[in-house]
């Protein structure tokens, strides 16, 4: 049995009961990767495969044919924490052969929201010797006593301070749990040189065991004009343009490297 996993969409981090912190990812590239996987495997006459498609509720979701639908399991997620647990559980339970990790996962989630005035008063009550003050202020900034709970709607009558904390990194889980997985990572940057983009993409690959990385810049996004570089073993092997062409290039090279034609 051939096991494939694809992540798609952008996570949504809760600020309060009605507000969220999210990003610009539509999940469309992930969907095109799913289409390319289905087309290539079914054209080859393969029926011994399962695709786990991990998607956020804002991700684009097209329609599969009756012939394709039985081969795909949809796994909904919401925030970075839920993605972490979903990927950890999947890769601990299933020997994933190919993993396309196209989801845009937030690097930060909300630690708290607090009224600016209340936070200022709390800091002013602290001891301000140089040695004790830094520690005390850091403790208040990370755990203010006057913060709102995430389940309530924050009043809009005053300014706020949002405290952010780092989320758990998902991509290291994949090779940690399944060392044999062929892993495709993604790197999106803004306003950097091509050389810098390649360098950072290669660092992502080295640190997380990515077998390929698709690297692009924010200004290159779009359905038809989306462009970027497919990088393997530190070298640019393709420069596809358009989300469908990008997905096709990723899947074709992935399958070729996995010995599936």
N, C-alpha and C positions, 0 to 999 in steps of 0.2 A: 504493500500500500504506500502510495506517494502522498506525503502530508505537506501542505503548503499553507502558510499564514501570510495575511496582508493586513496592515493597519491603515486606516484612512480617516481624514477629518482633522479638526482642531479641538483640543480639550477646552472645557468651560469650567472655570474655577469660581466657586460661590463667594460672593461678597456679603450678601444678606439674603433674606427670603425671596427677593424679587430681582436682584441684580447679579450679573456674572462678569467675570474677566475672561475674555476669549482672544482669538487671533483670526487672521485672514484666511486660513486654510479652508477650502471648500470640499476637500476629499475627492475631487474629480479625477486627479491623477491616479489615486489608489483604485478608483472604480475602473479606469481604463486598463490598469494592470490586471485586475480581475478578469476583464473581458479578454485581454491578450492571453492570459493563462488558459482560460476555458477554450478559446479558439485553437490555440496551438496543441493542447493535449487531445482535444476531441478530433482535430484534423488528423492527428497521429493514431487515432483509434484507441486511445487510452481510456479505460474506464475504472482503473484501480487507483483512484486518487480522491482526496478530500481537501477542500479549501476552507480554512477558518478565516472569515472576514470580520475583523475587529474594527468597529466604526463608532464614531460619536453621533449623537442625535442630530447634529447640524450638517453632517457629511452628506454629500450627494449620493443618492441611491437610485440607480436605474432599474430596469426590469430585465430579469433573466428569462430565457426561454424555458419552456417545459422540459426540454432536453438537458438544460444546464442546471436548473434549480436543485435537483437531488444531490449534486456534488458539492454544494456550498452550505456551510453553517454560518449564520450571522450572529456575531457576539457584540451586543451593544455595551458601550462604556460612556462615561461622562467626563470626569476630571482625571488629572494625572494619577491620582492614587488608585482609581479604579482600573486604569490602563495597566499600571504596575502589577496589580494583583491578577488581572486577566492574563497577561503575558507570562507571569511567573507560573500560574497554575497550568496554562496550556503547555508551556515548554518543559515543565516538570513531568507532565503526564504523557505527552505525545512526542515521539521522535520526529521533529519537524525537519523536513529535507530542505525546503526553501522558505525564506522569510523576507518579505518585502516590507520594510518598516518606513512607510511614507507619512505616517501621522505626525502632525505638528503638536507636540506635547509641551505645555507651558513649563518653563524653567522655574517659575515661582507660583505659589498659591497664597491665598490670604491667610495670614496669621491672626489678624484682628483689624477692626475699624474702631477708631476712637475720635471723639470730638477734640479739635485742636486745643480749645481753651482748657478742657478738663485735663488733657495730657500735659499742657504747660504748667498747670497748677500742681500736678503730681510731681513733675520734675523739680519745681521750685521748692518743694518740701524736703528734698534730699540733702544729705551732707555733701558739701562740695570741696572737700580736700582733694588734692590731685589724685592721690592713690585710691581713695574710696569712691570718689565721684564718678569716674569712668565706669566702674563696675555697677554702681547703683543706677546710673542713667541707662546703661545698656539693659539692665534688668527691667526697668520701667518701659523702655522702648520695645522690648520683646514680649513683656507680659504686663501691660498696663491694667490697673484694677478697674478703670472706668470704661473698658471696652464693651462693645455691643456683641451679642451672640449672633452667630451666622444665620440662625433661623428667623430672626425678627427683621422687620423692615426698618432701616435706619432713617431717622427723621432728616428732612432736607433743610432744616432751618439754620444750620451752622456748617462751618467748614470741617473737613475730616482729615485725619491722617490714616492711611492704610499701611499696615505692617505686612510685609511679604516675607515668606520663608521659602527656601529652596525645596523643590520637589525631588523625589527619588528618580534617578536615571533609569530608564527602561531598557535602553539598548544593550547595556552590559549583561543583562539577564539572559539574553538570547543564547549567546555562545557559552555562557557560564553553565546554563542548564543543558544545552544541546551543542557540544563542541563541533559536531559534524555538520551542523546547519550551514547552508550557503546563505549568507546574510547580505542583503542589499540595504545600505543606509542612505540617508539624504542629508544634504547640508545646504541651508539657505542663508545667505548673507546679503549685506547691502553696501553698495558703493565701495567695493574693494577691487583691486587689480585681479586679473585672471591668475597671476602667479600666486597671490595670497589666497585666493579661493582654492586653488589646487593644493597648496600647502596645508590649509586647514582641513580640507577633505581627506587628505592622506593621514593627517593626525587622527581624525575620527576613525578611519579604518584601522590604524595601528592600535589605538587604545581599546577598540571594541571588537576587533576581529572581523570587520566588514570585508567581504570578498569583492564587493563593488560599492561605489558611492556615486550617486547622481548629485552633482553640485550645480547650483544656480544662484542668481541674485534676484532680489525683490523686484527690480525693474524689468526682469525678463519673464514675469508671470503673465499668464493669459491662456485661453483655450487654443488658439491657432498660432500665436507668436511666442508661446512659452518655449524657452530655449535653455540649454545648459550643457554640461559635460558629463559623460559617463566615464568614470575613472576605475581602472583595475590595475592592481600591482603598481600603483604610483603613476600610471600613464593614462592619458586621455585616449580612449578607444572609440568614442563616438561623440558626435555633436548633433543630436536630433533636435528638430524644431516642431512644436505642436505637441499637446499632451498625449494624443494617440500614438504619435511617432515615438515619443519618449518611452511610453509604456511598452510599445512593441520592441524597442531596442533593448530595454531592461530585461524583458522576459525572454527574448531570443538569446541574448548572451548568457543569461542565467541558466537556461535549459541546456545550451551548448556546453557550458562548463560542467553541468551536472550529468553530461552524457545522455541527454534526452533529445532526440531529434524528431 
